[in-house]
């Protein structure tokens, strides 16, 4: 199970992501049907597996673990100084505050949000492709999921 999740992470985020996210000893929270729902380390959730396609949704803790292994600016959206404190609290990331982003980002991908100094702010789902994020002056660029100053990222108790 661990190897399968590492392979998914490598495919989704790039080579080396699987080992960085999921070290030996992580625990799996399973659904009633026996599928992996969440991956936790200690009492902190690293990621959740999306039921519809099997891809990973990173928690803030998972984003912090992933960022050091991805070369800058891979899978990153860089926010300006005005928006960074709000994004770090889990607020929406709008196009007009995007300074730069990985040119390979596509809509609906899970990405990392950082400030101009590459300090981690949040994880989220890109709603636009990279070119659109930089070109548009209105609208939402990224749906922020989990932020460093947002809700607590403890694992949900097993039912």
TORKOL-4160 file (C-alpha; in steps of 0.2 Angstrom, whole numbers, padded with zeros to 4 digits, m for minus):
159
<pt num="1" X="0000" Y="0000" Z="0000"/>
<pt num="2" X="0014" Y="0012" Z="0004"/>
<pt num="3" X="0023" Y="0009" Z="m0012"/>
<pt num="4" X="0007" Y="0012" Z="m0022"/>
<pt num="5" X="0004" Y="0029" Z="m0013"/>
<pt num="6" X="0022" Y="0034" Z="m0016"/>
<pt num="7" X="0020" Y="0030" Z="m0034"/>
<pt num="8" X="0004" Y="0041" Z="m0035"/>
<pt num="9" X="0014" Y="0055" Z="m0026"/>
<pt num="10" X="0028" Y="0054" Z="m0038"/>
<pt num="11" X="0017" Y="0054" Z="m0053"/>
<pt num="12" X="0006" Y="0069" Z="m0046"/>
<pt num="13" X="0020" Y="0080" Z="m0039"/>
<pt num="14" X="0037" Y="0074" Z="m0047"/>
<pt num="15" X="0050" Y="0061" Z="m0044"/>
<pt num="16" X="0055" Y="0060" Z="m0025"/>
<pt num="17" X="0038" Y="0066" Z="m0019"/>
<pt num="18" X="0033" Y="0049" Z="m0013"/>
<pt num="19" X="0047" Y="0046" Z="m0001"/>
<pt num="20" X="0047" Y="0064" Z="0005"/>
<pt num="21" X="0028" Y="0063" Z="0009"/>
<pt num="22" X="0027" Y="0045" Z="0015"/>
<pt num="23" X="0041" Y="0039" Z="0026"/>
<pt num="24" X="0041" Y="0022" Z="0033"/>
<pt num="25" X="0029" Y="0020" Z="0048"/>
<pt num="26" X="0015" Y="0031" Z="0041"/>
<pt num="27" X="m0003" Y="0025" Z="0045"/>
<pt num="28" X="m0018" Y="0023" Z="0034"/>
<pt num="29" X="m0035" Y="0027" Z="0038"/>
<pt num="30" X="m0047" Y="0016" Z="0028"/>
<pt num="31" X="m0064" Y="0019" Z="0022"/>
<pt num="32" X="m0078" Y="0006" Z="0026"/>
<pt num="33" X="m0075" Y="m0002" Z="0009"/>
<pt num="34" X="m0056" Y="m0004" Z="0013"/>
<pt num="35" X="m0049" Y="0009" Z="0002"/>
<pt num="36" X="m0036" Y="0022" Z="0009"/>
<pt num="37" X="m0044" Y="0038" Z="0014"/>
<pt num="38" X="m0031" Y="0047" Z="0023"/>
<pt num="39" X="m0012" Y="0045" Z="0027"/>
<pt num="40" X="m0006" Y="0051" Z="0044"/>
<pt num="41" X="0011" Y="0052" Z="0053"/>
<pt num="42" X="0008" Y="0052" Z="0072"/>
<pt num="43" X="m0007" Y="0062" Z="0074"/>
<pt num="44" X="m0005" Y="0074" Z="0059"/>
<pt num="45" X="m0013" Y="0071" Z="0042"/>
<pt num="46" X="m0001" Y="0071" Z="0028"/>
<pt num="47" X="m0014" Y="0069" Z="0014"/>
<pt num="48" X="m0031" Y="0063" Z="0009"/>
<pt num="49" X="m0035" Y="0052" Z="m0006"/>
<pt num="50" X="m0048" Y="0059" Z="m0018"/>
<pt num="51" X="m0062" Y="0046" Z="m0020"/>
<pt num="52" X="m0066" Y="0051" Z="m0038"/>
<pt num="53" X="m0049" Y="0049" Z="m0046"/>
<pt num="54" X="m0037" Y="0042" Z="m0032"/>
<pt num="55" X="m0026" Y="0058" Z="m0032"/>
<pt num="56" X="m0019" Y="0066" Z="m0016"/>
<pt num="57" X="m0025" Y="0081" Z="m0008"/>
<pt num="58" X="m0011" Y="0088" Z="0003"/>
<pt num="59" X="m0014" Y="0095" Z="0021"/>
<pt num="60" X="m0003" Y="0110" Z="0026"/>
<pt num="61" X="0008" Y="0097" Z="0035"/>
<pt num="62" X="0010" Y="0087" Z="0018"/>
<pt num="63" X="0014" Y="0103" Z="0009"/>
<pt num="64" X="0027" Y="0108" Z="0021"/>
<pt num="65" X="0035" Y="0090" Z="0019"/>
<pt num="66" X="0034" Y="0091" Z="0000"/>
<pt num="67" X="0041" Y="0109" Z="m0003"/>
<pt num="68" X="0059" Y="0105" Z="0000"/>
<pt num="69" X="0060" Y="0091" Z="m0012"/>
<pt num="70" X="0052" Y="0101" Z="m0027"/>
<pt num="71" X="0064" Y="0113" Z="m0036"/>
<pt num="72" X="0058" Y="0131" Z="m0037"/>
<pt num="73" X="0045" Y="0135" Z="m0044"/>
<pt num="74" X="0039" Y="0117" Z="m0048"/>
<pt num="75" X="0020" Y="0115" Z="m0042"/>
<pt num="76" X="0021" Y="0133" Z="m0034"/>
<pt num="77" X="0010" Y="0149" Z="m0036"/>
<pt num="78" X="0020" Y="0164" Z="m0029"/>
<pt num="79" X="0008" Y="0177" Z="m0020"/>
<pt num="80" X="0013" Y="0195" Z="m0018"/>
<pt num="81" X="0016" Y="0203" Z="m0001"/>
<pt num="82" X="m0002" Y="0210" Z="0000"/>
<pt num="83" X="m0010" Y="0193" Z="m0002"/>
<pt num="84" X="0002" Y="0182" Z="0007"/>
<pt num="85" X="m0005" Y="0185" Z="0025"/>
<pt num="86" X="m0022" Y="0181" Z="0020"/>
<pt num="87" X="m0018" Y="0166" Z="0010"/>
<pt num="88" X="m0008" Y="0159" Z="0025"/>
<pt num="89" X="m0025" Y="0161" Z="0035"/>
<pt num="90" X="m0034" Y="0150" Z="0021"/>
<pt num="91" X="m0042" Y="0165" Z="0011"/>
<pt num="92" X="m0044" Y="0164" Z="m0007"/>
<pt num="93" X="m0030" Y="0167" Z="m0019"/>
<pt num="94" X="m0035" Y="0179" Z="m0033"/>
<pt num="95" X="m0027" Y="0181" Z="m0050"/>
<pt num="96" X="m0022" Y="0199" Z="m0047"/>
<pt num="97" X="m0011" Y="0194" Z="m0033"/>
<pt num="98" X="m0001" Y="0181" Z="m0042"/>
<pt num="99" X="0017" Y="0186" Z="m0045"/>
<pt num="100" X="0023" Y="0171" Z="m0054"/>
<pt num="101" X="0019" Y="0152" Z="m0055"/>
<pt num="102" X="0026" Y="0136" Z="m0062"/>
<pt num="103" X="0022" Y="0137" Z="m0081"/>
<pt num="104" X="0017" Y="0118" Z="m0081"/>
<pt num="105" X="0002" Y="0121" Z="m0069"/>
<pt num="106" X="m0014" Y="0115" Z="m0076"/>
<pt num="107" X="m0032" Y="0119" Z="m0070"/>
<pt num="108" X="m0038" Y="0107" Z="m0056"/>
<pt num="109" X="m0020" Y="0102" Z="m0051"/>
<pt num="110" X="m0015" Y="0102" Z="m0032"/>
<pt num="111" X="m0002" Y="0115" Z="m0029"/>
<pt num="112" X="0008" Y="0124" Z="m0016"/>
<pt num="113" X="0006" Y="0143" Z="m0012"/>
<pt num="114" X="0021" Y="0152" Z="m0007"/>
<pt num="115" X="0027" Y="0170" Z="m0004"/>
<pt num="116" X="0040" Y="0179" Z="m0015"/>
<pt num="117" X="0054" Y="0172" Z="m0003"/>
<pt num="118" X="0047" Y="0154" Z="m0006"/>
<pt num="119" X="0040" Y="0153" Z="0012"/>
<pt num="120" X="0026" Y="0140" Z="0012"/>
<pt num="121" X="0008" Y="0148" Z="0014"/>
<pt num="122" X="m0005" Y="0135" Z="0009"/>
<pt num="123" X="m0010" Y="0120" Z="m0002"/>
<pt num="124" X="m0024" Y="0122" Z="m0014"/>
<pt num="125" X="m0032" Y="0117" Z="m0031"/>
<pt num="126" X="m0028" Y="0128" Z="m0046"/>
<pt num="127" X="m0044" Y="0133" Z="m0054"/>
<pt num="128" X="m0034" Y="0140" Z="m0069"/>
<pt num="129" X="m0019" Y="0136" Z="m0080"/>
<pt num="130" X="m0003" Y="0145" Z="m0077"/>
<pt num="131" X="m0004" Y="0157" Z="m0092"/>
<pt num="132" X="m0022" Y="0162" Z="m0086"/>
<pt num="133" X="m0017" Y="0165" Z="m0068"/>
<pt num="134" X="m0004" Y="0178" Z="m0074"/>
<pt num="135" X="m0015" Y="0185" Z="m0088"/>
<pt num="136" X="m0031" Y="0188" Z="m0079"/>
<pt num="137" X="m0033" Y="0203" Z="m0067"/>
<pt num="138" X="m0050" Y="0196" Z="m0060"/>
<pt num="139" X="m0056" Y="0180" Z="m0052"/>
<pt num="140" X="m0050" Y="0166" Z="m0042"/>
<pt num="141" X="m0033" Y="0158" Z="m0047"/>
<pt num="142" X="m0032" Y="0145" Z="m0033"/>
<pt num="143" X="m0045" Y="0137" Z="m0021"/>
<pt num="144" X="m0035" Y="0137" Z="m0005"/>
<pt num="145" X="m0038" Y="0120" Z="0004"/>
<pt num="146" X="m0026" Y="0120" Z="0020"/>
<pt num="147" X="m0016" Y="0135" Z="0026"/>
<pt num="148" X="m0002" Y="0136" Z="0038"/>
<pt num="149" X="m0012" Y="0147" Z="0050"/>
<pt num="150" X="m0028" Y="0139" Z="0046"/>
<pt num="151" X="m0038" Y="0125" Z="0054"/>
<pt num="152" X="m0029" Y="0111" Z="0064"/>
<pt num="153" X="m0023" Y="0097" Z="0054"/>
<pt num="154" X="m0025" Y="0082" Z="0066"/>
<pt num="155" X="m0030" Y="0066" Z="0059"/>
<pt num="156" X="m0049" Y="0062" Z="0060"/>
<pt num="157" X="m0052" Y="0048" Z="0072"/>
<pt num="158" X="m0056" Y="0031" Z="0064"/>
<pt num="159" X="m0074" Y="0026" Z="0065"/>
